[in-house]
Amino acid sequence: MAHNENQTVDVMLVGAGIMSTTLAVLLKELDPKLTLEIAELRSTGAVESSNPWNNAGTGHAGLCELNYTPDNGGKIDIAKALHINTQFEVSKQFWAYLTDKEGFGEPRNFINPVPHMSFVRGESDIDFLKRRHSALIESHAFADMVISEDREQLAKWMPLTMPGRAAEEKVAATYYEKGTDVNFGAVTQQMLAYLSKQDGSLVTYNQKVTDLQREGDLWRVSIKCTSTGEKRTVKARFVFLGAGGGALPLLQMSGIPESKGFGGFPVSGMWLRCDKPEVVNQHQAKVYSQAEVGAPPMSVPHLDTRVVDGQTSLLFGPFAGFSTKFLRHGSFMDLPLSVRANNLKPMLSVARDNMDLTRYLIKEVMQSTEERVQALRKFYPEARNEDWRLELAGQRVQIIKKDPKKGGILQFGTELVSSQDGSIAALLGASPGASVTVSVMLELLERCFGEQFKSAAWQAKLAEIVPAREEALKADGDLYRKITAQTWSTLKLDA
């Protein structure tokens, strides 16, 4: 599908990351006759949040992330961990479905088996880990998780973590063998290549959306090509703003009432990265621990095996930073230009109520490489400075939203914002983002394509694409085990 000066499409998607691309593929599978365009600001897809070095690459499934299981007065709440676990299983079903499609490519280009572990130090954290483990294994989704305080066992699971550690230090870990490392950039590129072969699909690059206006039943999208200066207009029945940190300014541009009151708090990230085979080959796991006091949830420290383009590396972090950019390749004016009369109060309230976070970010920005390696030594006592280098990660824009009591709250997570008539939607926020993309996009389809979503044709096709949704997976252990075994095999994770 070639683009011309003024065209009309059924669906216009802004941003060629994992969110827009997943939605585009789902829509084309459900209705091959739909016409759609993905317009990307950069010269290629998956450059920002979906890029493998801009995120942790963890297939978030609640297996190792301690902040997904809060301790509520002595009782461990596993609801969030279970919900994210089943959402990730929905993503795996979708990828397994695509793996069987001609032209999609190999699954091991983007997903690899990597055990997931939670590692803690000190008696109180060990007590928490034991109670967490006991609560989780009550559910069939976590039944295979094991726990140990035995240093020999821990040394087998984490060969880098135990040598050089004080003999009297109390340590423990949980281990789940069937965790994953996901290159979200690679799966996005495979979906973009698959889409490009479908009639009625167009992916364009160097495209900056300069205006969004409602015209009757359509949205008028004004676009400028950043490489040629050429301007064009696309009219669309439905618009999706899946531009990562860039989604908030676009949502504000739309002027829909639902956009009022939202602000953005940008947080940048950095990793320590090691590519030395003699170090990398000793660690085969994603090992998460407890966040420091005052740290945001996205700053939970972890030592990760990463597989990118067939090469294995280790990442440690993330270390938070602060920039006023909403995208890694954005402008320092992004934050000031996002301030509106309708979001000023929520933003000021958040600034007032999150001084500890502000202090934490300032402290993180001021850290030296030596201080960052010191943090790594809590995981890997014998780490050497010269084996690690600093790798910049992506920008994340945390959501600020109105709150009747506080004026505004800072929300760590994702939020789907859509107009009342379902003609435009935006995805705001960050983690666990990419891992739960398919569930979020299915929610969007239900919300914005309601009649079609309920139709027998769409329901039949959805059952083929995703045979078991979250609630069924939570409720039925036999179904959960059957589905996870099938997707594990189809994605060649047991090879």
ABEGO torsion letter per residue (X at the ends): XBBBABBBBABBBBEABAAAAAAAAAAAAABAABBBBBBBABABBGABAABAAABAGBBBAGAABAAABBBBGGBBBAAAAAAAAAAAAAAAAAAAAAAABBGAEBAAAABBBBBBBBBBBEAAAAAAAAAAAAAAAABAAAAABBBBABAAAAAAABAAAABGBBAABBBBBBBBABBBBBBAAAAAAAAAAAAAABBGBBBBBGBBBABBBBBEABBBBBBBBAAAGBBBBBBBABBBBAAEAAAAAAAAAAGBAAABGBBBBBBBBBBBBBABAAAAAABBBBBBBBBBBGBBAAABBBBBBBBBGGBBBBBBOBBBBBBABABAABBAAAAAAABBAAAAAAAAAAAAAAAAAAAAAAAAAABBAAAAAAAAAAABAABBAAABBBBBBBBBBBBBBBBAAAGBBBBBEBBBBBBAAGABBBBBEBOAGAAAAAAAAAAAAAAAAAAAAABAAAAAAAAAABABBAAAAAABAAAAAAAAAAAAAAAGAAX
